[in-house]
Amino acid sequence: MKKFVYLIIFPLLLACSGGGSGGDDSPQPNKVTSLQIYLSDTTTIVGQSLIFSVIDNTGQTRTSEAKFFVNDVEIQGSKYTFNETGKFQVHATFQGISSQRKEVTVNPVPIEYKKRVMVEDYTGTWCGWCPRVSYALELLEKETDDAVIVAAHQGDPMQFSQISALMSAFSVSGFPTAIINREQKWTSPQPNNVAQVTAKLAQKAYIGLAINPTIDGRNLNINTKMSIGYNYSVLKLGVYIIEDNLEYDQENYTSYYNGAAVLRGFKHHNVLRASLTNILGDQLPNDEVGHGKDYEKTFNYSIPAQYNKENIKVVVFVTEGSSKVVLNSRVAEIGETQEIEKKE
């Protein structure tokens, strides 16, 4: 009887312990099944290098073991210098697995032009604290010839017709407000922070500008020229008319100008009179924008009888796309002849 039981149980034990191949279907947490490639940038210029890296699905860095390809041609290592313009596809492989492809845009080496800084002063004769900015602007003009100043008046005889739209566009809620390159508010007290403005002159400018205003009677002809040194996709050009030497009494709560409560016959300069474009600029035709391209446009303006044509000047500025930041700007007097100025 014992022998019979043994004959039955023994085969069952063999069946239970006989380790078939079912274990091959269990998950392998350390198995590499996918790769993610990373680039130090997706836009560069000719002659610059990008660095690539790879991480697998387990979180392990595989950069030193992976192979990298630019337009399906294997490169040495994980750093690559692009020597021509265009769009390039970059991917990596490891253990027979390929990463996703990423596109790199390589632009020509930018052309640099002389940089100027634009300051817009929101002001009014009724504003007793506004002479603080007026005084700061005088200090700025002593410091540099490369400041382009626009004074946008509100609530006085010099009020700009579109002042409300300008204030809304740049969230101006109080006076005085001074904005640098439509990007940054000038910190108060402005006379103590002139360096905040002049520091912008150290930035690179890839837009060159020239203005040539001529006059016939009261008809002003304004030839504007632009040279583009970078592959911008969308640019806007703004053109303003400003006037100097307007005399109006100015309220003064400050200690500047000897602390007089009212500055009698105060001379107001760079007063914004008209915009010959949208106040934020008009978009250039798409086929006129790109590295190495030049753009030229002429504007006409009839100077109103109440304006002194001898004191009229023209301001131009350029912005990119939907950004309001001024890339470069310039100002010219009537009769002045300007050329595009590259960086020295």
SERO-4910 file (N, C-alpha, C, O; in steps of 0.05 Angstrom, whole numbers):
BEGIN
 pado doro    nc1    nc2    nc3   cac1   cac2   cac3    cc1    cc2    cc3    oc1    oc2    oc3
  Met    A     17    -24      0      0      0      0     17     25      0     12     44    -15
  Lys    A     39     25     17     57     48     18     70     52     -9     74     75    -18
  Lys    A     77     30    -23     89     33    -49     70     45    -69     79     60    -87
  Phe    A     45     39    -66     25     50    -85     22     80    -81     20     95   -101
  Val    A     21     89    -56     18    117    -51     42    132    -61     39    154    -73
  Tyr    A     66    121    -58     91    134    -67     90    137    -98     99    157   -108
  Leu    A     80    117   -111     79    118   -140     60    140   -150     64    150   -172
  Ile    A     41    146   -134     22    168   -142     33    195   -136     32    213   -153
  Ile    A     44    199   -112     53    225   -103     78    234   -117     81    258   -123
  Phe    A     97    216   -122    123    224   -133    120    238   -160    133    259   -164
  Pro    A    104    228   -178    101    242   -204     89    270   -200     95    289   -215
  Leu    A     71    273   -179     59    299   -175     79    319   -165     79    342   -173
  Leu    A     97    310   -148    119    328   -138    137    336   -161    145    359   -163
  Leu    A    143    318   -179    159    324   -202    146    346   -220    159    364   -230
  Ala    A    119    343   -222    105    362   -239    105    390   -227    107    409   -242
  Cys    A    102    391   -200    101    417   -187    128    431   -187    130    456   -188
  Ser    A    150    416   -185    176    428   -183    191    429   -209    214    438   -210
  Gly    A    179    420   -230    193    417   -255    196    444   -269    194    442   -293
  Gly    A    200    466   -260    206    492   -270    203    496   -299    223    498   -313
  Gly    A    180    498   -311    178    503   -339    189    530   -347    205    541   -332
  Ser    A    182    540   -370    193    565   -380    176    590   -375    181    611   -386
  Gly    A    156    587   -357    138    609   -352    151    634   -341    141    656   -343
  Gly    A    175    632   -328    189    654   -316    199    675   -336    204    697   -328
  Asp    A    201    668   -362    211    686   -382    191    709   -387    199    730   -397
  Asp    A    166    706   -378    146    726   -383    145    747   -361    130    767   -363
  Ser    A    160    744   -339    160    763   -317    174    789   -326    193    787   -341
  Pro    A    165    812   -315    177    838   -323    206    840   -314    214    829   -293
  Gln    A    222    854   -331    251    859   -324    254    889   -320    258    903   -340
  Pro    A    254    898   -295    254    927   -290    278    942   -300    277    966   -305
  Asn    A    301    929   -304    325    942   -313    330    940   -343    351    948   -353
  Lys    A    311    930   -357    314    927   -386    310    954   -400    290    968   -394
  Val    A    328    961   -418    326    986   -433    307    982   -456    311    965   -474
  Thr    A    285    998   -456    265    996   -477    262   1022   -493    250   1022   -515
  Ser    A    272   1044   -482    269   1070   -497    291   1089   -488    303   1086   -466
  Leu    A    296   1109   -505    316   1130   -499    304   1157   -502    286   1162   -519
  Gln    A    314   1176   -487    306   1204   -489    331   1221   -494    350   1220   -477
  Ile    A    332   1236   -516    355   1252   -522    350   1281   -513    328   1291   -516
  Tyr    A    371   1294   -504    370   1322   -495    392   1338   -509    414   1328   -513
  Leu    A    385   1363   -517    404   1380   -531    408   1405   -514    389   1415   -501
  Ser    A    432   1416   -513    438   1440   -498    422   1464   -509    418   1483   -495
  Asp    A    414   1462   -535    397   1483   -547    387   1472   -573    398   1453   -584
  Thr    A    366   1483   -583    355   1474   -609    359   1496   -630    352   1492   -654
  Thr    A    371   1518   -623    378   1539   -642    407   1548   -636    414   1552   -613
  Thr    A    423   1551   -657    450   1559   -654    459   1574   -678    443   1580   -696
  Ile    A    485   1582   -679    495   1596   -702    519   1581   -713    531   1564   -699
  Val    A    527   1586   -737    550   1573   -750    574   1577   -733    581   1599   -724
  Gly    A    589   1554   -728    613   1555   -713    610   1549   -684    630   1546   -669
  Gln    A    585   1548   -674    581   1542   -646    574   1512   -643    565   1499   -661
  Ser    A    580   1502   -619    576   1473   -613    552   1469   -595    545   1486   -578
  Leu    A    539   1446   -599    518   1438   -581    526   1412   -567    542   1396   -578
  Ile    A    516   1408   -543    523   1383   -528    498   1366   -526    476   1376   -520
  Phe    A    501   1340   -531    478   1321   -530    481   1303   -506    504   1297   -497
  Ser    A    459   1293   -496    459   1273   -474    435   1255   -478    416   1262   -491
  Val    A    437   1231   -465    416   1210   -468    410   1198   -441    429   1191   -426
  Ile    A    385   1194   -436    376   1179   -412    357   1157   -421    340   1162   -438
  Asp    A    360   1133   -409    342   1111   -417    317   1111   -399    314   1127   -381
  Asn    A    299   1092   -404    274   1091   -390    277   1084   -361    258   1088   -345
  Thr    A    300   1073   -352    305   1067   -324    316   1091   -309    321   1089   -285
  Gly    A    322   1113   -324    334   1136   -311    364   1137   -312    376   1155   -300
  Gln    A    376   1117   -325    405   1116   -327    415   1134   -350    404   1134   -371
  Thr    A    437   1148   -344    449   1164   -365    466   1146   -383    483   1131   -373
  Arg    A    462   1148   -409    475   1131   -428    492   1147   -448    500   1137   -469
  Thr    A    498   1172   -441    512   1190   -459    539   1178   -469    545   1180   -492
  Ser    A    555   1167   -450    582   1157   -458    580   1132   -474    600   1125   -487
  Glu    A    558   1117   -472    556   1092   -486    540   1094   -512    543   1077   -530
  Ala    A    524   1115   -515    507   1118   -538    522   1128   -563    544   1139   -560
  Lys    A    510   1124   -586    521   1136   -610    502   1158   -619    478   1156   -616
  Phe    A    514   1180   -628    498   1203   -636    500   1208   -666    521   1203   -678
  Phe    A    478   1217   -678    476   1221   -707    465   1249   -713    446   1258   -700
  Val    A    477   1262   -733    467   1287   -744    460   1282   -773    477   1275   -789
  Asn    A    434   1284   -779    425   1277   -806    433   1249   -814    442   1244   -836
  Asp    A    430   1231   -794    436   1202   -798    465   1195   -802    472   1173   -809
  Val    A    483   1214   -798    512   1209   -800    523   1209   -771    520   1228   -757
  Glu    A    536   1187   -764    547   1184   -737    569   1205   -732    586   1209   -750
  Ile    A    569   1217   -708    590   1236   -701    607   1224   -679    600   1204   -667
  Gln    A    629   1236   -674    647   1227   -653    640   1241   -627    639   1266   -625
  Gly    A    634   1226   -606    627   1237   -580    599   1249   -579    582   1242   -595
  Ser    A    595   1266   -560    568   1277   -555    567   1308   -558    549   1321   -549
  Lys    A    588   1319   -572    589   1348   -577    593   1352   -606    609   1338   -619
  Tyr    A    578   1371   -618    580   1374   -647    580   1404   -654    564   1420   -643
  Thr    A    598   1412   -672    600   1439   -682    588   1441   -709    596   1426   -728
  Phe    A    568   1458   -713    554   1461   -738    569   1482   -755    573   1505   -746
  Asn    A    576   1475   -779    592   1492   -796    577   1503   -820    589   1516   -838
  Glu    A    551   1498   -821    535   1509   -843    507   1515   -832    498   1503   -813
  Thr    A    492   1533   -846    465   1540   -838    446   1518   -847    451   1502   -864
  Gly    A    422   1519   -834    401   1500   -842    388   1487   -818    392   1495   -795
  Lys    A    372   1467   -824    358   1452   -803    369   1423   -804    372   1411   -825
  Phe    A    375   1413   -780    388   1387   -777    373   1369   -758    362   1379   -738
  Gln    A    372   1343   -764    359   1323   -747    380   1309   -730    400   1299   -740
  Val    A    376   1308   -704    395   1295   -685    380   1273   -670    358   1276   -660
  His    A    393   1249   -669    383   1227   -653    405   1210   -642    429   1214   -650
  Ala    A    399   1191   -625    419   1174   -612    410   1145   -613    386   1140   -615
  Thr    A    429   1126   -611    422   1098   -609    438   1085   -586    460   1094   -580
  Phe    A    426   1065   -574    440   1049   -553    427   1021   -552    403   1019   -550
  Gln    A    444   1001   -555    435    973   -555    413    969   -575    393    955   -570
  Gly    A    416    980   -599    397    976   -620    371    992   -617    353    989   -634
  Ile    A    369   1009   -597    345   1025   -593    352   1054   -601    373   1065   -594
  Ser    A    333   1067   -615    337   1095   -624    320   1114   -607    298   1107   -599
  Ser    A    331   1137   -602    316   1158   -589    298   1172   -609    298   1166   -632
  Gln    A    282   1191   -599    267   1208   -616    286   1227   -631    309   1230   -623
  Arg    A    276   1239   -653    293   1258   -668    286   1286   -659    263   1293   -654
  Lys    A    307   1303   -656    302   1331   -650    315   1348   -671    336   1342   -682
  Glu    A    301   1370   -677    311   1388   -699    327   1411   -687    320   1423   -667
  Val    A    350   1417   -700    367   1439   -693    367   1459   -716    371   1452   -739
  Thr    A    362   1485   -710    364   1506   -730    390   1521   -727    396   1530   -705
  Val    A    405   1522   -749    431   1535   -748    429   1561   -765    424   1560   -789
  Asn    A    433   1584   -752    432   1609   -765    460   1620   -772    479   1611   -761
  Pro    A    461   1639   -791    487   1651   -797    497   1667   -773    482   1673   -755
  Val    A    523   1673   -773    534   1689   -752    521   1717   -753    521   1730   -774
  Pro    A    510   1726   -730    496   1752   -731    515   1775   -737    539   1775   -732
  Ile    A    503   1796   -749    518   1821   -755    510   1841   -734    486   1846   -730
  Glu    A    529   1853   -721    524   1872   -699    524   1901   -709    541   1908   -726
  Tyr    A    506   1916   -698    504   1945   -705    505   1962   -680    504   1952   -657
  Lys    A    509   1987   -684    511   2006   -661    485   2005   -645    463   2007   -656
  Lys    A    488   2003   -619    465   2001   -601    457   2028   -589    474   2043   -581
  Arg    A    431   2033   -589    421   2057   -575    399   2048   -556    387   2026   -559
  Val    A    393   2065   -537    373   2058   -516    350   2078   -518    354   2102   -519
  Met    A    325   2068   -517    302   2085   -518    289   2087   -490    285   2068   -477
  Val    A    283   2112   -483    270   2118   -457    244   2133   -463    245   2154   -476
  Glu    A    222   2123   -452    196   2137   -455    188   2148   -428    185   2133   -408
  Asp    A    183   2173   -427    176   2188   -402    147   2195   -403    138   2211   -420
  Tyr    A    131   2183   -385    103   2189   -382    100   2212   -363    107   2210   -339
  Thr    A     90   2235   -372     93   2260   -357     70   2279   -362     52   2273   -378
  Gly    A     69   2301   -348     49   2322   -351     57   2346   -335     71   2344   -315
  Thr    A     49   2370   -344     56   2395   -330     44   2396   -302     55   2410   -285
  Trp    A     22   2382   -298      8   2381   -272     22   2363   -252     16   2364   -228
  Cys    A     40   2346   -261     53   2326   -245     77   2337   -230     98   2342   -242
  Gly    A     74   2342   -204     95   2354   -189    120   2338   -184    141   2349   -179
  Trp    A    118   2311   -187    141   2294   -184    155   2289   -210    177   2277   -211
  Cys    A    143   2297   -232    155   2292   -259    181   2305   -264    197   2295   -280
  Pro    A    187   2329   -252    214   2340   -257    237   2322   -248    260   2326   -257
  Arg    A    231   2303   -231    252   2284   -223    262   2269   -247    286   2265   -250
  Val    A    244   2260   -264    252   2246   -289    264   2265   -309    283   2258   -323
  Ser    A    253   2289   -311    264   2309   -330    293   2314   -323    310   2316   -341
  Tyr    A    299   2317   -297    327   2322   -289    344   2297   -295    367   2300   -303
  Ala    A    333   2273   -290    348   2249   -296    355   2246   -326    376   2237   -333
  Leu    A    336   2255   -343    341   2254   -372    363   2273   -380    378   2267   -398
  Glu    A    364   2296   -366    386   2315   -372    413   2302   -364    433   2305   -379
  Leu    A    414   2288   -342    438   2274   -334    445   2252   -354    469   2248   -360
  Leu    A    425   2238   -363    429   2217   -383    442   2228   -408    460   2216   -419
  Glu    A    431   2250   -418    442   2262   -443    470   2272   -440    485   2274   -459
  Lys    A    478   2279   -415    505   2287   -410    524   2262   -410    547   2264   -416
  Glu    A    512   2240   -403    527   2215   -400    532   2201   -427    553   2189   -432
  Thr    A    512   2204   -445    514   2190   -471    499   2204   -493    479   2218   -488
  Asp    A    509   2201   -518    495   2212   -541    476   2191   -553    464   2196   -574
  Asp    A    475   2167   -541    461   2144   -553    435   2138   -540    425   2116   -541
  Ala    A    423   2159   -527    396   2156   -515    375   2168   -534    379   2190   -544
  Val    A    354   2153   -539    331   2163   -555    308   2167   -535    298   2148   -523
  Ile    A    300   2192   -532    281   2200   -512    254   2208   -524    253   2223   -543
  Val    A    232   2198   -512    205   2205   -521    190   2213   -496    188   2197   -477
  Ala    A    178   2237   -496    162   2246   -473    132   2245   -481    123   2261   -497
  Ala    A    118   2227   -469     89   2223   -475     73   2238   -453     72   2230   -430
  His    A     60   2260   -461     46   2277   -442     16   2269   -440      4   2259   -459
  Gln    A      6   2273   -416    -22   2268   -411    -34   2290   -393    -21   2299   -374
  Gly    A    -58   2300   -400    -71   2319   -383    -60   2347   -384    -64   2363   -366
  Asp    A    -47   2354   -406    -37   2382   -409    -38   2390   -438    -47   2374   -455
  Pro    A    -30   2414   -446    -33   2423   -474    -16   2407   -493    -21   2408   -518
  Met    A      3   2391   -484     20   2375   -502     11   2346   -503     26   2329   -512
  Gln    A    -13   2340   -494    -22   2312   -492    -21   2298   -519    -30   2309   -539
  Phe    A    -10   2274   -518     -9   2257   -542    -36   2245   -546    -49   2235   -527
  Ser    A    -46   2245   -571    -73   2236   -577    -79   2207   -570   -102   2200   -565
  Gln    A    -58   2190   -570    -62   2162   -564    -49   2154   -537    -41   2131   -533
  Ile    A    -48   2174   -518    -35   2169   -493    -48   2146   -477    -34   2130   -464
  Ser    A    -74   2144   -478    -88   2123   -463    -81   2095   -473    -77   2077   -457
  Ala    A    -78   2092   -499    -71   2066   -511    -42   2059   -503    -36   2036   -497
  Leu    A    -24   2079   -503      3   2074   -495      5   2066   -466     19   2047   -459
  Met    A     -9   2080   -449     -9   2074   -420    -20   2046   -415     -9   2032   -398
  Ser    A    -41   2039   -429    -52   2012   -426    -33   1990   -436    -30   1969   -423
  Ala    A    -19   1995   -458     -1   1975   -469     22   1969   -450     32   1947   -450
  Phe    A     30   1989   -434     53   1985   -416     47   1988   -387     64   1992   -370
  Ser    A     21   1985   -381     11   1984   -353     21   2008   -337     30   2005   -314
  Val    A     19   2031   -349     27   2056   -335      3   2065   -319    -18   2072   -330
  Ser    A      6   2066   -292    -17   2074   -275    -11   2099   -259    -29   2109   -246
  Gly    A     14   2108   -259     21   2132   -244     42   2148   -258     56   2139   -275
  Phe    A     43   2173   -249     63   2192   -261     81   2202   -239     72   2207   -217
  Pro    A    107   2205   -245    120   2199   -270    126   2169   -272    130   2155   -252
  Thr    A    126   2159   -297    136   2132   -303    155   2134   -327    148   2147   -347
  Ala    A    178   2122   -324    197   2122   -347    203   2093   -353    210   2077   -335
  Ile    A    202   2085   -378    206   2058   -386    229   2056   -406    231   2071   -425
  Ile    A    247   2037   -400    271   2034   -416    267   2012   -437    261   1989   -430
  Asn    A    270   2019   -462    267   1999   -484    241   1984   -483    239   1961   -493
  Arg    A    221   1995   -471    194   1983   -468    196   1955   -454    181   1937   -459
  Glu    A    216   1954   -437    222   1928   -424    223   1930   -394    216   1911   -380
  Gln    A    232   1953   -384    239   1955   -356    233   1984   -346    240   2003   -360
  Lys    A    220   1986   -323    215   2013   -312    241   2024   -300    256   2009   -287
  Trp    A    245   2049   -304    269   2063   -293    264   2067   -263    245   2079   -255
  Thr    A    282   2056   -247    279   2056   -218    281   2084   -207    299   2099   -214
  Ser    A    263   2091   -189    264   2117   -175    281   2115   -150    282   2094   -137
  Pro    A    296   2137   -144    297   2162   -158    315   2160   -183    338   2152   -181
  Gln    A    304   2166   -205    318   2163   -231    345   2177   -233    363   2166   -245
  Pro    A    348   2201   -222    374   2214   -223    397   2198   -210    420   2201   -217
  Asn    A    389   2180   -192    409   2164   -179    414   2138   -194    432   2122   -186
  Asn    A    399   2133   -215    400   2107   -229    404   2110   -259    393   2095   -274
  Val    A    419   2130   -266    425   2134   -295    439   2109   -306    436   2103   -330
  Ala    A    455   2096   -290    470   2072   -299    452   2050   -308    459   2033   -323
  Gln    A    427   2049   -297    408   2029   -305    401   2032   -335    397   2012   -348
  Val    A    401   2056   -344    395   2061   -373    420   2056   -390    419   2042   -410
  Thr    A    443   2068   -382    467   2065   -399    476   2036   -400    490   2029   -419
  Ala    A    469   2020   -381    477   1991   -381    465   1977   -405    477   1958   -415
  Lys    A    443   1987   -415    430   1974   -438    447   1978   -464    443   1962   -483
  Leu    A    464   1997   -464    481   2002   -487    502   1980   -491    513   1978   -513
  Ala    A    506   1964   -471    525   1941   -473    512   1917   -486    526   1898   -494
  Gln    A    486   1917   -489    472   1895   -503    478   1895   -533    484   1916   -544
  Lys    A    476   1872   -545    481   1870   -574    457   1878   -590    434   1873   -582
  Ala    A    462   1892   -612    440   1900   -630    445   1887   -657    466   1891   -669
  Tyr    A    426   1872   -667    428   1859   -693    410   1873   -714    405   1863   -736
  Ile    A    401   1897   -707    386   1914   -725    400   1941   -728    406   1954   -708
  Gly    A    406   1949   -752    417   1976   -757    396   1994   -769    380   1986   -786
  Leu    A    396   2019   -761    376   2038   -769    388   2064   -780    410   2073   -770
  Ala    A    375   2077   -799    383   2103   -809    358   2118   -816    339   2107   -827
  Ile    A    358   2144   -811    335   2162   -817    345   2186   -832    365   2198   -826
  Asn    A    330   2193   -854    338   2216   -869    313   2233   -874    299   2229   -894
  Pro    A    307   2252   -856    283   2269   -859    289   2294   -875    309   2308   -870
  Thr    A    273   2300   -895    276   2324   -911    249   2339   -911    228   2326   -906
  Ile    A    250   2365   -916    225   2381   -913    222   2399   -937    241   2409   -948
  Asp    A    197   2402   -945    189   2420   -967    165   2436   -956    143   2425   -956
  Gly    A    169   2461   -949    148   2476   -936    142   2464   -909    159   2464   -891
  Arg    A    118   2453   -906    112   2439   -881    108   2409   -886     98   2395   -868
  Asn    A    115   2400   -909    113   2372   -916    139   2357   -909    160   2364   -921
  Leu    A    138   2339   -891    162   2324   -882    163   2297   -896    144   2281   -895
  Asn    A    185   2292   -909    190   2266   -922    211   2251   -906    233   2261   -901
  Ile    A    204   2227   -897    222   2212   -878    230   2186   -891    213   2167   -894
  Asn    A    255   2184   -899    265   2159   -910    278   2142   -887    296   2152   -874
  Thr    A    268   2118   -883    278   2101   -862    292   2077   -875    281   2065   -894
  Lys    A    314   2069   -863    329   2045   -873    335   2027   -849    340   2036   -827
  Met    A    334   2001   -855    339   1981   -835    357   1959   -847    351   1949   -869
  Ser    A    377   1951   -832    393   1928   -840    390   1907   -818    391   1913   -794
  Ile    A    385   1882   -826    378   1861   -808    401   1841   -807    409   1830   -827
  Gly    A    412   1837   -783    435   1820   -780    430   1793   -766    449   1780   -757
  Tyr    A    404   1785   -765    397   1760   -751    373   1749   -765    358   1763   -778
  Asn    A    369   1723   -761    346   1710   -774    320   1714   -758    307   1694   -749
  Tyr    A    312   1739   -754    286   1744   -742    265   1734   -761    268   1735   -786
  Ser    A    242   1726   -750    220   1718   -768    199   1739   -771    187   1742   -792
  Val    A    195   1756   -750    175   1777   -751    187   1802   -738    197   1801   -716
  Leu    A    186   1825   -753    196   1850   -742    175   1872   -746    159   1871   -764
  Lys    A    175   1891   -727    157   1914   -730    173   1940   -728    193   1942   -713
  Leu    A    165   1959   -745    178   1985   -746    159   2007   -736    136   2008   -745
  Gly    A    169   2023   -717    153   2045   -707    166   2072   -715    190   2074   -714
  Val    A    149   2091   -721    160   2118   -729    143   2139   -713    119   2141   -716
  Tyr    A    158   2155   -697    145   2176   -681    156   2204   -690    178   2207   -699
  Ile    A    139   2224   -687    146   2252   -690    148   2264   -662    129   2262   -647
  Ile    A    170   2277   -656    173   2291   -630    181   2320   -634    191   2327   -656
  Glu    A    177   2336   -614    183   2365   -616    197   2375   -591    191   2366   -569
  Asp    A    217   2392   -595    233   2404   -573    223   2432   -567    208   2444   -582
  Asn    A    233   2442   -544    232   2471   -537    203   2481   -534    197   2504   -544
  Leu    A    186   2466   -522    159   2475   -517    158   2487   -488    165   2473   -469
  Glu    A    150   2512   -485    150   2525   -460    123   2525   -446    104   2537   -456
  Tyr    A    122   2512   -423     98   2512   -407    106   2510   -377    126   2498   -371
  Asp    A     91   2524   -360     97   2522   -331     94   2493   -322     77   2478   -331
  Gln    A    112   2485   -304    113   2457   -295    111   2457   -264    127   2470   -250
  Glu    A     92   2442   -254     90   2438   -225    115   2422   -215    125   2405   -230
  Asn    A    124   2429   -191    149   2416   -181    147   2412   -151    147   2431   -135
  Tyr    A    146   2386   -143    146   2379   -115    174   2370   -106    178   2363    -83
  Thr    A    193   2370   -124    220   2359   -118    239   2382   -110    233   2405   -111
  Ser    A    263   2373   -103    284   2392    -96    301   2400   -121    318   2417   -119
  Tyr    A    295   2387   -144    309   2393   -168    301   2420   -179    279   2430   -173
  Tyr    A    318   2431   -196    313   2458   -207    309   2479   -185    291   2496   -186
  Asn    A    326   2477   -165    326   2495   -142    301   2493   -125    296   2511   -108
  Gly    A    285   2473   -129    262   2468   -112    239   2487   -115    222   2488    -98
  Ala    A    238   2502   -137    216   2520   -141    190   2505   -144    189   2484   -156
  Ala    A    168   2516   -131    142   2502   -132    131   2500   -160    117   2481   -167
  Val    A    136   2521   -175    127   2521   -203    151   2530   -220    164   2550   -215
  Leu    A    157   2514   -240    180   2520   -258    168   2536   -281    157   2525   -300
  Arg    A    171   2563   -280    159   2581   -300    174   2579   -327    198   2579   -328
  Gly    A    157   2576   -348    169   2575   -375    188   2551   -378    207   2553   -393
  Phe    A    181   2529   -365    199   2505   -366    199   2495   -395    178   2492   -408
  Lys    A    223   2488   -405    225   2478   -432    222   2448   -433    237   2433   -420
  His    A    202   2439   -448    196   2411   -450    208   2401   -477    203   2413   -498
  His    A    223   2379   -476    236   2369   -499    226   2341   -506    215   2327   -490
  Asn    A    230   2333   -531    224   2306   -541    195   2299   -537    188   2276   -532
  Val    A    177   2319   -540    149   2315   -536    136   2299   -559    139   2307   -582
  Leu    A    123   2277   -552    111   2260   -573     87   2274   -585     68   2281   -571
  Arg    A     89   2279   -611     68   2293   -626     50   2275   -643     26   2279   -644
  Ala    A     62   2255   -655     47   2238   -673     61   2211   -677     86   2209   -674
  Ser    A     46   2191   -684     57   2165   -691     49   2160   -720     25   2160   -727
  Leu    A     68   2155   -737     63   2150   -766     58   2121   -771     52   2113   -794
  Thr    A     59   2104   -750     54   2076   -752     35   2069   -728     28   2087   -713
  Asn    A     28   2044   -726     15   2036   -701     34   2043   -678     58   2042   -681
  Ile    A     23   2050   -655     40   2059   -633     59   2037   -624     80   2042   -611
  Leu    A     53   2011   -631     71   1989   -624     87   1981   -648    103   1962   -647
  Gly    A     84   1995   -671     99   1989   -695     83   1974   -716     63   1960   -709
  Asp    A     90   1976   -741     77   1962   -763     95   1939   -771    120   1941   -772
  Gln    A     82   1916   -777     98   1892   -784    109   1895   -812     96   1904   -830
  Leu    A    135   1887   -814    148   1886   -840    138   1863   -857    129   1843   -845
  Pro    A    138   1865   -884    130   1842   -900    149   1818   -894    173   1822   -891
  Asn    A    138   1794   -893    153   1771   -886    177   1766   -903    199   1758   -894
  Asp    A    175   1772   -929    197   1767   -947    219   1788   -945    240   1786   -958
  Glu    A    215   1808   -929    235   1829   -925    251   1824   -899    270   1840   -893
  Val    A    244   1803   -885    257   1798   -859    276   1774   -860    268   1754   -872
  Gly    A    299   1777   -849    318   1754   -849    347   1764   -848    352   1788   -853
  His    A    365   1747   -841    393   1754   -838    404   1765   -865    400   1754   -886
  Gly    A    417   1788   -863    430   1800   -886    412   1816   -904    420   1826   -924
  Lys    A    386   1819   -896    368   1834   -913    366   1863   -904    372   1871   -881
  Asp    A    359   1880   -924    356   1909   -919    327   1916   -925    315   1906   -944
  Tyr    A    317   1934   -909    289   1944   -913    289   1974   -914    303   1987   -898
  Glu    A    273   1985   -932    272   2014   -934    243   2022   -938    228   2010   -954
  Lys    A    235   2043   -924    207   2054   -928    207   2084   -923    221   2094   -905
  Thr    A    191   2098   -938    188   2127   -936    161   2134   -925    140   2123   -933
  Phe    A    161   2153   -906    137   2163   -894    134   2192   -900    154   2207   -903
  Asn    A    109   2202   -901    104   2230   -905     87   2241   -882     69   2227   -872
  Tyr    A     93   2265   -874     78   2277   -852     76   2307   -857     95   2321   -863
  Ser    A     51   2317   -854     46   2345   -857     47   2358   -829     30   2352   -812
  Ile    A     66   2375   -825     70   2387   -799     48   2408   -793     46   2427   -808
  Pro    A     32   2404   -772     11   2423   -766     22   2451   -761     45   2454   -753
  Ala    A      6   2471   -767     15   2499   -765     23   2506   -737     40   2524   -733
  Gln    A     11   2494   -716     17   2501   -689     44   2489   -679     53   2495   -657
  Tyr    A     56   2472   -695     82   2460   -688    104   2476   -701    102   2485   -723
  Asn    A    126   2480   -686    150   2493   -697    166   2473   -713    179   2456   -701
  Lys    A    166   2476   -739    180   2456   -755    210   2455   -750    223   2435   -756
  Glu    A    221   2477   -740    250   2478   -734    257   2460   -710    280   2453   -707
  Asn    A    237   2453   -695    242   2437   -671    233   2408   -673    233   2393   -654
  Ile    A    225   2400   -697    214   2373   -702    237   2353   -705    257   2359   -718
  Lys    A    234   2329   -694    253   2307   -697    237   2282   -703    213   2281   -698
  Val    A    251   2262   -713    238   2236   -719    252   2214   -703    276   2212   -702
  Val    A    236   2197   -691    245   2173   -677    236   2148   -691    213   2146   -699
  Val    A    254   2129   -694    246   2103   -705    255   2082   -685    275   2085   -671
  Phe    A    240   2060   -683    247   2038   -666    237   2011   -678    219   2011   -694
  Val    A    250   1989   -670    243   1963   -681    238   1944   -658    253   1943   -639
  Thr    A    217   1928   -661    211   1906   -641    208   1880   -656    207   1879   -681
  Glu    A    208   1858   -641    206   1831   -654    180   1818   -647    172   1816   -624
  Gly    A    165   1809   -668    141   1793   -664    121   1806   -645    116   1830   -647
  Ser    A    111   1790   -627     91   1800   -608    104   1813   -584     91   1825   -567
  Ser    A    131   1812   -582    145   1825   -560    145   1855   -565    146   1865   -587
  Lys    A    142   1870   -543    143   1899   -545    171   1910   -540    175   1935   -542
  Val    A    190   1893   -533    217   1902   -527    230   1914   -551    230   1903   -573
  Val    A    242   1938   -547    255   1952   -569    283   1939   -574    300   1939   -556
  Leu    A    287   1930   -598    313   1918   -606    334   1939   -611    357   1936   -604
  Asn    A    326   1961   -624    343   1984   -629    326   2008   -636    303   2005   -643
  Ser    A    338   2031   -634    323   2056   -640    343   2077   -649    367   2074   -647
  Arg    A    331   2099   -660    348   2121   -669    331   2146   -672    307   2144   -675
  Val    A    344   2169   -670    330   2195   -673    345   2212   -693    370   2210   -695
  Ala    A    331   2229   -707    343   2247   -727    329   2273   -728    305   2275   -725
  Glu    A    345   2294   -733    334   2321   -738    328   2324   -767    339   2309   -784
  Ile    A    310   2343   -774    304   2348   -802    330   2358   -817    344   2375   -807
  Gly    A    335   2346   -840    358   2353   -855    383   2336   -849    403   2338   -863
  Glu    A    381   2320   -828    403   2303   -821    406   2280   -840    385   2268   -848
  Thr    A    430   2272   -848    435   2249   -865    449   2228   -849    470   2232   -838
  Gln    A    436   2205   -847    447   2183   -831    453   2159   -848    441   2154   -869
  Glu    A    472   2143   -839    479   2118   -852    476   2096   -831    477   2101   -807
  Ile    A    472   2071   -840    472   2048   -822    499   2046   -808    519   2047   -822
  Glu    A    499   2043   -782    524   2041   -767    528   2013   -756    513   2004   -739
  Lys    A    549   2000   -765    557   1974   -753    572   1979   -728    583   2001   -723
  Lys    A    572   1959   -711    587   1962   -686    617   1964   -692    628   1949   -708
  Glu    A    630   1983   -678    658   1987   -683    675   1966   -669    700   1966   -670
***
